[in-house]
Amino acid sequence: MRRREFISLGLKAAAVAGGISVISVLSQNKYWGFVVDLTRCIGCGKCVQACREENKVPEGFYRTWVERYAVTEDGRVMVDSPKMGEEGYTPYPPEDLSNIKRGYFVPKLCNQCKDAPCVAVCPVGATYLTDDGVVLVDYEKCIGCGYCVSACPYGARYIYPENGENKAMVGKVDKCTWCYHRIVRGLEPACVYVCPTKARVFGNLLDPNSEVRKYYRLKLKPPRPETGANPNLYYYLG
């Protein structure tokens, strides 16, 4: 099938690994995908720092963060995230546990869900899903009611505080946008750009040669699929 025909069908492609539904596109040549490779993340916090700088995120709030998981021999799972991982991690978990079986870091951010609860509950249509797969907020429409903050099953939204740098944003909703202002100019999201181990993989799913598309041939796991939000972000567990 030719590429033009592929897109004109409305392009509902189920890609590759395990029947994951990847794309639902109308008539454009880009649909963004994001994969976090948990085998590569070292918990350095550079992604969180870059996000704060790029998006002027107020102190005490986060568009992206990193959590540390430790699994013990007896099956316990411990999670910690001091300063949401922004300053990195000490070599060991906060408890002195000699029976840790394995540990790993899990970056978190907005998953740009296809069936986003935040979009469904917004009473003024301020939160919406773009044709290229990103959930954005129209700040001129946003009334700061907080319904979307409560509806998000991933805790990815917050109300912009008074101590923030952007006074026009005070009282309105803020969240990760995969640095939409960058990707529409052909740049990577800030967190992806600075990752020293390439644990964050981003790109156009309609490009068969893109790095993110290659990951979709592997076995990927969406965050908490039981929410029914149908996220556009996946994790690679190795």
Secondary structure, 3 states (H helix, E strand, C coil): CCHHHHHHCCCCCEECHHHEECCCCCCCCCCEEEEEECCCCCCCCHHHHHHHHHHCCCCCCCCCEEEEEEEECCCCEEEECHHHHCCCCCCCCCCCCCCEEEEEEEEECCCCCCCCHHHHHCCCCCEEECCCCCEEECCCCCCCCCHHHHHCCCCCEEECCCCCCCHHHCCCEEECCCCHHHHCCCCCCHHHHHCCCCCEEEEECCCCCCHHHHHCCCCEECCCHHHCCCCCEEEECC
